[in-house]
Amino acid sequence: MLVHRGVPSPDPNARHVVTIGNFDGVHLGHQALLSELAQARARHDAPSCVITFEPHPREFFAPQAAPVRLSSLREKLAMLAAHGVDRVQVCRFNRAFASLPAQEFIERVLVAGLGARWVMIGEDFRFGARRAGDLALLRRAGQATGFAVHALAEVAHGDADGRPVRISSSLLRELLLAGHVERAATLLGRPWGIAGRVVRGDRIGRTIGFPTANLRMRGHRPPRKGIYAVRVAGLGSGLRDGVASVGVRPTVTDSGEMRLEVFIFDFDADIYGAQIRVDFLARIRDEEKYADLGTLTRQIERDVQDARRLLAAQPMN
């Protein structure tokens, strides 16, 4: 997959089928877009292109109130590649780009830069300065310029009572902040996870018999603080079971630093610096503060037993 950054330069030989969006989390709704894109790729015999934005527009306009991402740019690109996308155009969302009129976006990006033959957006997608661009404008431009326009209706999934619920990144954030990782997984089509590099911690876990792999949370907002049954990718060809703590570790420090710590079952290798992904499969309990390390150790022993039991019921994919 090719990754291009910024507004594409004019290319008279370019021809693509295109979709546009933030694709945060690449959930089932996004995957429906990508499936349609793949079918258009075959029909038009043209490479597929996803246009996305970095940073998220809401991070640019209101950084303090912006939604925390479900996936980093690196993770998003990996998932788009896994869905067979040929090209991703990562447009830098800055003041100049935010001021680009919708018609100019169509002319510069879609027509001159990408040679769009077919463009698909969600029914409620807006683009261009002051969000003036919409499906109607895009269709008029397509008729005038010669590209087809397709709108994908919202994708819904049944809730606990069987009622259809619109799949969105916002809904997924709400579920994760409430600790509902199993429900989030059904809307993602996979477990939600955090990827990162293993860093050195304070090694307290090793002294009590539970050495952990530590990941800094960085820009991720974790699921609700607590203890989770997890699977870890990146340590060889398969997945490894474990139990993870997401929180500020109140028993051992008052720093307030958010940390993801993972105790990987039946594993004791030096993995400092390794890039791993931790997938959250089931929630066990809230984070708690204990009177001493002995009490904490006994609780971790119970958490390990609970995690093994929960993971034994989950197929290893």
Secondary structure, DSSP 8 states (H G I E B T S, - for coil): -EEEESS----TT--EEEEE---TT--HHHHHHHHHHHHHHHHHT--EEEEEEES-HHHHH-TTT----SS-HHHHHHHHHHTT-SEEEEEE-SHHHHT--HHHHIIIIIIIIT-EEEEEEETT--BSGGG-B-HHHHHHHHHHHT-EEEEE---EEE-TTS-EEE--HHHHHHHHHTT-HHHHHHHHTS-EEEEEE-B----HHHHTT---EEEE-TT---SSSEEEEEEEESSSSS-EEEEEEEE--TTT--S---EEEEEETT-----TT-EEEEEEEEEEE-----SSHHHHHHHHHHHHHHHHHHHHTS---
